[in-house]
Amino acid sequence: MAEAARKRRGSVNGGDRRPDDRLFDRELDHLPPEMRWREWMARVEATIFAASEPVTRSVLARVVGRECNIDLLIADIREELRGRPYDLVAVAGGWKHLTRPAYADAIRTAVGTDERAVDLTQSEVLVLMCIAYFQPITRGELSSFFGKEISRDLIGNLRGFGLIASGPRAPQPGAPYTYVTTKDFLLEFGLDTLRDLPDFEALEDAGLLSKEKLLAGDILPGFAAGSEGELDAVDGE
């Protein structure tokens, strides 16, 4: 009895604060199949609607039966949302309700722009693109690609926007930090995973997208000279 009481107190005062799973009916075996499916759809959509971040598959699995196919469930929800001004979108490893792009102007007119909106320079976009495709990558490797040192200020700006973070140290003299993209990067560009980057697999398969070629200057020859002015401006900030 005393041990059981301690466990109950522990479940309330620390650790997992979710309600006791034994008290929540996931399976809904008492309902006919069609009503069970509709209830699972409602639970999943409500969970995603209430969340401020993309909801992962493992989270959604807490509110549906063990035999429930979440992908089919999401597909049915999206079908019901067809024609609505918002959709259920796979982004950053989960699902999130997002308004459709066609209504962006109406939203801006009604509520203005988001003060936290990311506004990147061309140089920042190019460096961010390289980090996204070739991560983990060091600042020195980025500088080798562009033929000019990439400033700490530029890296700091991308970090300040939350688009990149420090990765593992590189196995190089001095063990410099590498840089990787973040979950906020996926959210900002509407990507579910890095595999959704444009033509990622096609460029790799064609041998056109290679970190080794990039560092050797075999990709986009003369690009660094064309971008030098803007990179100088960023370095001088």
Phi and psi in degrees as a GROMACS rama.xvg file:
@    title "Ramachandran Plot"
@    xaxis  label "Phi"
@    yaxis  label "Psi"
@TYPE xy
-63.4579  -40.3028  ALA-2
-64.3745  -41.0678  GLU-3
-63.9815  -38.5193  ALA-4
-65.2337  -40.4781  ALA-5
-63.2513  -39.9224  ARG-6
-64.2427  -39.7528  LYS-7
-64.329  -40.7922  ARG-8
-65.9832  -38.6263  ARG-9
-63.8871  -37.1672  GLY-10
-68.8119  -23.6783  SER-11
-90.8881  -40.2471  VAL-12
-90.1023  -10.1937  ASN-13
-164.431  169.998  GLY-14
71.0831  -139.155  GLY-15
-73.4823  115.814  ASP-16
-96.3794  5.82158  ARG-17
-68.1168  153.084  ARG-18
-57.5539  155.212  PRO-19
-56.8735  121.708  ASP-20
-57.8056  -27.8452  ASP-21
-67.5382  -18.061  ARG-22
-92.2668  -4.66305  LEU-23
-111.77  124.869  PHE-24
-88.0307  100.168  ASP-25
-79.6016  -39.6476  ARG-26
-74.2364  -34.0473  GLU-27
54.3389  42.7849  LEU-28
-63.8499  -20.416  ASP-29
-77.2259  -10.1628  HIS-30
-96.894  149.852  LEU-31
-62.421  152.93  PRO-32
-50.4801  -44.162  PRO-33
-65.877  -43.4503  GLU-34
-67.5278  -36.1112  MET-35
-61.4768  -45.302  ARG-36
-62.8626  -41.9453  TRP-37
-63.6285  -38.3833  ARG-38
-67.9389  -40.6155  GLU-39
-62.0447  -41.6406  TRP-40
-58.3921  -45.1113  MET-41
-63.9337  -41.77  ALA-42
-63.0399  -45.094  ARG-43
-65.2688  -45.5377  VAL-44
-65.2463  -39.1001  GLU-45
-64.1318  -40.9711  ALA-46
-63.1733  -45.1647  THR-47
-67.2338  -40.8697  ILE-48
-61.4928  -37.7505  PHE-49
-80.47  -15.3355  ALA-50
-85.8733  144.597  ALA-51
-88.8941  -14.4622  SER-52
-122.225  160.527  GLU-53
-54.9179  138.389  PRO-54
-97.4475  125.867  VAL-55
-81.2816  165.574  THR-56
-59.7644  -40.3089  ARG-57
-64.3349  -33.5238  SER-58
-69.9684  -44.6337  VAL-59
-64.2678  -30.7782  LEU-60
-63.6524  -17.4267  ALA-61
-72.8814  -17.7208  ARG-62
-114.692  4.22406  VAL-63
-127.421  167.586  VAL-64
-68.7573  160.335  GLY-65
-63.0501  -30.5002  ARG-66
-91.219  4.03887  GLU-67
-75.0585  130.4  CYS-68
-88.2243  104.485  ASN-69
-64.7306  -36.6302  ILE-70
-62.6701  -42.9744  ASP-71
-66.5166  -36.437  LEU-72
-63.4409  -46.1319  LEU-73
-61.1827  -41.592  ILE-74
-61.0436  -39.7793  ALA-75
-68.2266  -38.3307  ASP-76
-63.6928  -44.7326  ILE-77
-63.2587  -36.0091  ARG-78
-63.2541  -38.9315  GLU-79
-70.3314  -24.7104  GLU-80
-86.0439  -4.44278  LEU-81
-57.7431  128.524  ARG-82
92.1856  -11.8584  GLY-83
-83.2101  159.949  ARG-84
-77.586  4.61663  PRO-85
-139.444  164.151  TYR-86
-141.157  169.579  ASP-87
-102.357  114.892  LEU-88
-118.605  138.231  VAL-89
-79.1635  117.574  ALA-90
-151.346  139.23  VAL-91
53.5962  38.7479  ALA-92
81.1279  9.81061  GLY-93
-151.057  -161.072  GLY-94
-123.019  146.636  TRP-95
-148.983  145.422  LYS-96
-77.0895  125.299  HIS-97
-133.042  141.305  LEU-98
-70.6956  151.552  THR-99
-74.6555  144.977  ARG-100
-55.3038  -28.2881  PRO-101
-61.5994  -20.2662  ALA-102
-103.101  11.1752  TYR-103
-61.5768  -44.1286  ALA-104
-63.841  -39.8299  ASP-105
-64.6233  -40.398  ALA-106
-66.749  -43.1658  ILE-107
-62.4729  -39.7679  ARG-108
-64.6652  -37.2816  THR-109
-78.3183  -44.9259  ALA-110
-122.211  2.02169  VAL-111
81.0236  -173.902  GLY-112
-94.5763  158.206  THR-113
-76.1515  120.647  ASP-114
-61.9039  -20.896  GLU-115
-91.7518  5.60331  ARG-116
-57.9663  140.385  ALA-117
-80.7553  126.366  VAL-118
-123.704  99.867  ASP-119
-100.246  146.002  LEU-120
-76.0176  168.267  THR-121
-61.5553  -41.0137  GLN-122
-62.0728  -42.4059  SER-123
-64.2853  -38.6891  GLU-124
-63.0492  -43.7091  VAL-125
-65.8294  -42.4835  LEU-126
-66.3902  -41.895  VAL-127
-61.5743  -39.1191  LEU-128
-60.8027  -44.0362  MET-129
-64.2906  -42.0313  CYS-130
-62.1918  -42.3227  ILE-131
-61.6401  -43.2701  ALA-132
-79.6594  -32.5435  TYR-133
-117.043  12.8564  PHE-134
-62.4283  149.746  GLN-135
-75.619  137.862  PRO-136
-138.865  143.154  ILE-137
-88.7209  164.726  THR-138
-64.4456  -34.9936  ARG-139
-62.6917  -40.3841  GLY-140
-67.3199  -38.4462  GLU-141
-62.1684  -41.8666  LEU-142
-64.0197  -36.3817  SER-143
-63.3074  -38.4502  SER-144
-65.1435  -49.045  PHE-145
-79.3303  -10.0015  PHE-146
71.861  17.0355  GLY-147
-158.205  145.577  LYS-148
-61.8733  131.319  GLU-149
-84.9794  122.213  ILE-150
-70.5336  153.945  SER-151
-64.6498  -29.4954  ARG-152
-63.3927  -41.9413  ASP-153
-64.0825  -45.9457  LEU-154
-60.9382  -40.2185  ILE-155
-63.0034  -37.076  GLY-156
-63.4989  -43.9737  ASN-157
-65.1982  -36.7724  LEU-158
-67.7785  -39.2839  ARG-159
-62.658  -33.525  GLY-160
-76.1256  -8.28492  PHE-161
78.6268  15.5515  GLY-162
-87.0359  -23.8494  LEU-163
-133.859  161.962  ILE-164
-145.893  168.542  ALA-165
-71.454  135.261  SER-166
-102.359  -161.774  GLY-167
-67.6864  155.423  PRO-168
-69.0137  141.072  ARG-169
-78.02  146.746  ALA-170
-78.5803  62.4061  PRO-171
-130.399  162.626  GLN-172
-53.8443  130.378  PRO-173
86.9229  -8.22116  GLY-174
45.3015  60.5034  ALA-175
-67.1556  154.34  PRO-176
-69.6674  147.325  TYR-177
-100.97  170.023  THR-178
-124.818  143.201  TYR-179
-134.997  158.893  VAL-180
-80.6436  165.99  THR-181
-117.486  176.372  THR-182
-61.9256  -35.7552  LYS-183
-63.7289  -31.6367  ASP-184
-60.8276  -46.6934  PHE-185
-61.4705  -42.8791  LEU-186
-63.3639  -44.3067  LEU-187
-61.7429  -37.8222  GLU-188
-104.169  10.5162  PHE-189
65.5063  36.19  GLY-190
-104.807  143.129  LEU-191
-79.9061  -49.0629  ASP-192
-139.999  173.116  THR-193
-65.3598  -19.8152  LEU-194
-65.4891  -14.0423  ARG-195
-87.271  0.442954  ASP-196
-60.244  145.531  LEU-197
-56.2365  125.824  PRO-198
54.311  27.7934  ASP-199
-58.7046  -55.1858  PHE-200
-69.5612  -38.5472  GLU-201
-63.3909  -42.2377  ALA-202
-67.5603  -38.7432  LEU-203
-64.1904  -47.108  GLU-204
-62.3334  -32.8644  ASP-205
-81.6433  -5.04238  ALA-206
74.7439  15.8663  GLY-207
-92.3541  -18.8625  LEU-208
-115.795  98.0089  LEU-209
-141.152  128.792  SER-210
-62.1861  -36.5243  LYS-211
-65.4944  -44.2  GLU-212
-65.272  -38.4354  LYS-213
-59.7769  -48.4447  LEU-214
-70.1205  -25.0732  LEU-215
-83.5765  -4.61439  ALA-216
80.2299  16.9815  GLY-217
-82.6704  -11.5124  ASP-218
-107.106  135.533  ILE-219
52.5647  57.6583  LEU-220
-59.8831  138.703  PRO-221
81.3508  -2.0694  GLY-222
-62.6604  -42.6129  PHE-223
-59.706  -40.8377  ALA-224
-64.664  -36.9452  ALA-225
-70.1365  -24.7448  GLY-226
-101.961  1.78699  SER-227
-60.6729  -39.9711  GLU-228
-59.6933  -45.3098  GLY-229
-69.4182  -38.2207  GLU-230
-65.383  -36.5942  LEU-231
-59.9134  -42.2918  ASP-232
-63.0315  -40.309  ALA-233
-66.7002  -41.1631  VAL-234
-62.483  -30.3404  ASP-235
-85.6956  -3.11134  GLY-236
